[in-house]
Amino acid sequence: MSGIQRTALVLAIIGAINWGLIGFFRFDLIAAIFGGQAAAFSRVIYAIVGLAGLYCISILFKPDEELERVPETQR
């Protein structure tokens, strides 16, 4: 995986954890940290996480050969 793919995956995981917290405990961690859901910086974070999730869709449809780069052993 490339660096951008890993970053997008980490951001998507953060978003999933936030949605889990909202669903189970009615607690929005991003809003709590950055000043509410309507705060400008919170909205930027939500947008970045959303874009990362959309980018992760491309990872889903990549062939396995492109994702797993196992170095060949030389004999």
Backbone as ProteinMPNN parsed JSONL, in Angstrom:
{"seq_chain_A": "MSGIQRTALVLAIIGAINWGLIGFFRFDLIAAIFGGQAAAFSRVIYAIVGLAGLYCISILFKPDEELERVPETQR", "coords_chain_A": {"N_chain_A": [[0.839, -1.186, 0.0], [0.427, 2.235, -0.722], [1.541, 5.397, 0.651], [-0.503, 7.333, 0.592], [-2.742, 5.72, 0.393], [-2.669, 4.351, 2.82], [-2.972, 6.519, 4.581], [-5.532, 7.419, 3.855], [-6.977, 5.172, 4.596], [-6.553, 5.12, 7.385], [-7.82, 7.532, 8.095], [-10.433, 6.897, 7.321], [-10.956, 4.857, 9.122], [-10.85, 6.304, 11.515], [-13.117, 7.877, 11.103], [-15.048, 5.843, 11.105], [-14.853, 4.943, 13.738], [-15.711, 7.24, 15.041], [-18.385, 7.349, 14.112], [-19.285, 4.998, 15.278], [-19.114, 5.676, 17.997], [-21.049, 7.693, 18.02], [-23.329, 6.209, 17.346], [-23.511, 4.24, 19.396], [-23.196, 5.616, 21.851], [-24.153, 8.2, 21.597], [-22.277, 10.246, 21.303], [-20.27, 12.551, 19.836], [-17.135, 12.568, 18.916], [-15.411, 14.122, 17.292], [-16.831, 16.55, 17.137], [-16.794, 17.193, 19.838], [-14.069, 17.614, 20.315], [-13.352, 19.652, 18.495], [-15.127, 21.793, 18.769], [-17.969, 21.572, 18.303], [-20.531, 20.482, 15.938], [-21.153, 22.334, 13.979], [-19.004, 24.0, 13.827], [-16.367, 25.501, 11.951], [-13.85, 24.21, 11.657], [-14.453, 21.615, 12.478], [-16.203, 20.853, 10.455], [-14.425, 20.839, 8.314], [-12.794, 18.695, 9.058], [-14.71, 16.612, 8.992], [-15.244, 16.653, 6.23], [-12.734, 15.956, 5.133], [-12.414, 13.369, 6.168], [-14.611, 12.175, 4.931], [-13.855, 12.379, 2.199], [-11.618, 10.738, 2.302], [-12.849, 8.293, 2.822], [-14.243, 7.951, 0.417], [-12.056, 7.692, -1.308], [-11.059, 5.288, -0.39], [-12.78, 3.487, -1.524], [-11.716, 3.038, -4.024], [-9.532, 1.486, -3.343], [-10.757, -0.831, -2.585], [-11.52, -2.034, -4.978], [-9.16, -2.654, -6.27], [-6.899, -4.915, -7.843], [-5.601, -7.822, -6.14], [-2.907, -8.246, -6.614], [-1.793, -5.736, -6.933], [-2.033, -4.613, -4.423], [-0.667, -6.237, -2.596], [2.593, -6.35, -2.295], [4.945, -8.388, -2.434], [8.285, -8.891, -1.877], [10.439, -10.533, -4.164], [12.383, -13.385, -3.526], [15.846, -13.758, -4.001], [17.842, -16.177, -5.521]], "CA_chain_A": [[0.0, 0.0, 0.0], [1.162, 3.493, -0.753], [1.313, 6.266, 1.798], [-1.82, 7.972, 0.502], [-3.738, 4.69, 0.685], [-2.65, 4.135, 4.273], [-3.543, 7.702, 5.214], [-6.977, 7.386, 3.622], [-7.534, 4.091, 5.408], [-6.543, 5.569, 8.788], [-8.882, 8.529, 8.251], [-11.717, 6.194, 7.248], [-11.112, 4.149, 10.401], [-11.21, 7.33, 12.498], [-14.521, 8.193, 10.856], [-15.87, 4.714, 11.547], [-14.87, 4.967, 15.206], [-16.583, 8.348, 15.433], [-19.774, 6.925, 13.883], [-19.605, 4.008, 16.319], [-19.372, 6.41, 19.23], [-22.343, 8.361, 17.873], [-24.386, 5.199, 17.362], [-23.639, 3.533, 20.675], [-23.185, 6.459, 23.049], [-24.592, 9.557, 21.256], [-21.133, 11.124, 21.583], [-19.525, 12.89, 18.628], [-15.785, 12.895, 19.368], [-14.891, 15.227, 16.486], [-17.502, 17.766, 17.59], [-16.334, 17.499, 21.197], [-12.695, 18.112, 20.278], [-13.164, 20.835, 17.665], [-16.063, 22.882, 19.041], [-19.332, 21.392, 17.817], [-20.681, 20.033, 14.557], [-21.265, 23.467, 13.067], [-17.744, 24.746, 13.788], [-15.719, 25.409, 10.643], [-12.796, 23.196, 11.647], [-15.113, 20.303, 12.538], [-16.714, 20.556, 9.113], [-13.264, 20.485, 7.487], [-12.419, 17.33, 9.44], [-15.731, 15.719, 8.429], [-15.055, 16.605, 4.782], [-11.514, 15.19, 4.849], [-12.719, 11.96, 6.455], [-15.506, 11.728, 3.869], [-13.058, 12.182, 0.993], [-10.788, 9.547, 2.51], [-13.728, 7.143, 2.636], [-14.47, 7.795, -1.021], [-10.815, 7.177, -1.897], [-10.924, 3.879, 0.004], [-13.553, 2.678, -2.457], [-10.802, 2.615, -5.086], [-8.697, 0.413, -2.8], [-11.6, -2.023, -2.55], [-11.613, -2.654, -6.294], [-7.843, -2.923, -6.856], [-6.514, -6.34, -7.803], [-4.746, -8.198, -5.02], [-1.498, -8.151, -6.991], [-1.334, -4.368, -6.741], [-2.026, -4.277, -3.001], [0.343, -7.029, -1.899], [3.879, -6.336, -2.989], [5.876, -9.248, -1.717], [9.554, -8.931, -2.61], [10.859, -11.864, -4.582], [13.67, -13.787, -2.972], [16.822, -14.081, -5.032], [18.61, -17.402, -5.177]], "C_chain_A": [[0.877, 1.24, 0.0], [0.81, 4.332, 0.477], [-0.058, 6.92, 1.779], [-2.933, 6.965, 0.796], [-3.811, 4.418, 2.182], [-3.284, 5.306, 5.012], [-5.059, 7.722, 5.063], [-7.636, 6.315, 4.473], [-7.59, 4.474, 6.888], [-7.662, 6.591, 9.026], [-10.267, 7.887, 8.187], [-11.983, 5.421, 8.543], [-11.488, 5.134, 11.501], [-12.675, 7.718, 12.342], [-15.447, 7.087, 11.326], [-15.959, 4.659, 13.073], [-15.785, 6.078, 15.698], [-18.05, 7.973, 15.24], [-20.198, 5.869, 14.894], [-19.91, 4.678, 17.646], [-20.724, 7.127, 19.177], [-23.477, 7.346, 18.005], [-24.602, 4.553, 18.716], [-23.84, 4.456, 21.874], [-23.712, 7.878, 22.827], [-23.523, 10.589, 21.601], [-20.345, 11.317, 20.301], [-18.148, 13.401, 19.059], [-15.214, 14.083, 18.596], [-15.516, 16.546, 16.924], [-17.023, 18.167, 18.976], [-14.929, 18.105, 21.189], [-12.607, 19.475, 19.602], [-14.276, 21.868, 17.774], [-17.453, 22.758, 18.456], [-19.381, 21.024, 16.344], [-20.703, 21.177, 13.566], [-19.983, 24.286, 12.97], [-17.02, 24.479, 12.47], [-14.672, 24.295, 10.615], [-13.378, 21.789, 11.737], [-15.624, 19.9, 11.162], [-15.593, 20.199, 8.155], [-12.832, 19.058, 7.78], [-13.417, 16.326, 8.871], [-15.54, 15.564, 6.922], [-13.828, 15.779, 4.402], [-11.75, 13.702, 5.08], [-13.644, 11.386, 5.378], [-14.77, 11.481, 2.566], [-12.157, 10.958, 1.112], [-11.619, 8.275, 2.331], [-14.02, 6.885, 1.169], [-13.226, 7.239, -1.717], [-10.636, 5.696, -1.567], [-11.767, 2.957, -0.878], [-12.648, 2.191, -3.586], [-9.888, 1.492, -4.617], [-9.467, -0.904, -2.818], [-11.585, -2.766, -3.882], [-10.273, -2.882, -6.971], [-7.562, -4.414, -6.814], [-5.554, -6.617, -6.655], [-3.261, -8.044, -5.349], [-0.948, -6.747, -6.771], [-1.227, -3.999, -5.264], [-0.912, -4.995, -2.244], [1.607, -7.065, -2.735], [4.885, -7.107, -2.17], [7.169, -9.281, -2.504], [9.946, -10.373, -2.943], [12.221, -12.163, -3.983], [14.597, -14.18, -4.117], [17.622, -15.279, -4.59], [19.943, -17.387, -5.837]], "O_chain_A": [[1.928, 1.282, 0.64], [-0.105, 4.003, 1.233], [-0.704, 7.051, 2.819], [-3.954, 7.323, 1.383], [-4.898, 4.274, 2.739], [-4.046, 5.109, 5.959], [-5.784, 8.005, 6.017], [-8.724, 6.522, 5.01], [-8.574, 4.179, 7.566], [-8.366, 6.525, 10.034], [-11.173, 8.29, 8.917], [-13.125, 5.349, 8.998], [-12.348, 4.838, 12.33], [-13.391, 7.869, 13.332], [-16.511, 7.358, 11.883], [-17.017, 4.363, 13.628], [-16.543, 5.893, 16.651], [-18.875, 8.247, 16.112], [-21.353, 5.85, 15.321], [-20.853, 4.296, 18.339], [-21.454, 7.163, 20.168], [-24.466, 7.597, 18.693], [-25.739, 4.342, 19.138], [-24.569, 4.118, 22.806], [-23.723, 8.681, 23.76], [-23.823, 11.663, 22.122], [-19.813, 10.358, 19.742], [-18.018, 14.538, 19.514], [-14.593, 14.962, 19.194], [-14.816, 17.549, 17.068], [-16.864, 19.355, 19.259], [-14.639, 19.01, 21.972], [-11.881, 20.355, 20.066], [-14.354, 22.755, 16.924], [-18.066, 23.777, 18.138], [-18.42, 21.221, 15.601], [-20.305, 20.998, 12.415], [-19.881, 25.172, 12.122], [-17.057, 23.367, 11.944], [-14.612, 23.523, 9.658], [-12.842, 20.864, 11.127], [-15.494, 18.745, 10.755], [-15.772, 19.355, 7.277], [-12.537, 18.294, 6.86], [-13.016, 15.298, 8.326], [-15.662, 14.459, 6.395], [-13.876, 14.993, 3.456], [-11.33, 12.871, 4.275], [-13.476, 10.24, 4.962], [-15.026, 10.484, 1.891], [-11.957, 10.229, 0.14], [-11.145, 7.296, 1.755], [-14.043, 5.736, 0.727], [-13.338, 6.405, -2.615], [-10.116, 4.937, -2.385], [-11.485, 1.761, -0.963], [-12.793, 1.062, -4.055], [-9.507, 0.634, -5.414], [-8.887, -1.966, -3.041], [-11.631, -3.996, -3.906], [-10.24, -3.267, -8.139], [-7.941, -5.098, -5.863], [-4.787, -5.743, -6.251], [-2.454, -7.748, -4.468], [0.231, -6.584, -6.458], [-0.41, -3.154, -4.898], [-0.289, -4.418, -1.353], [1.667, -7.74, -3.763], [5.584, -6.551, -1.323], [7.167, -9.656, -3.676], [9.808, -11.287, -2.131], [13.1, -11.302, -3.94], [14.189, -14.843, -5.07], [18.03, -15.384, -3.433], [20.725, -18.323, -5.67]]}, "name": "protein", "num_of_chains": 1, "seq": "MSGIQRTALVLAIIGAINWGLIGFFRFDLIAAIFGGQAAAFSRVIYAIVGLAGLYCISILFKPDEELERVPETQR"}
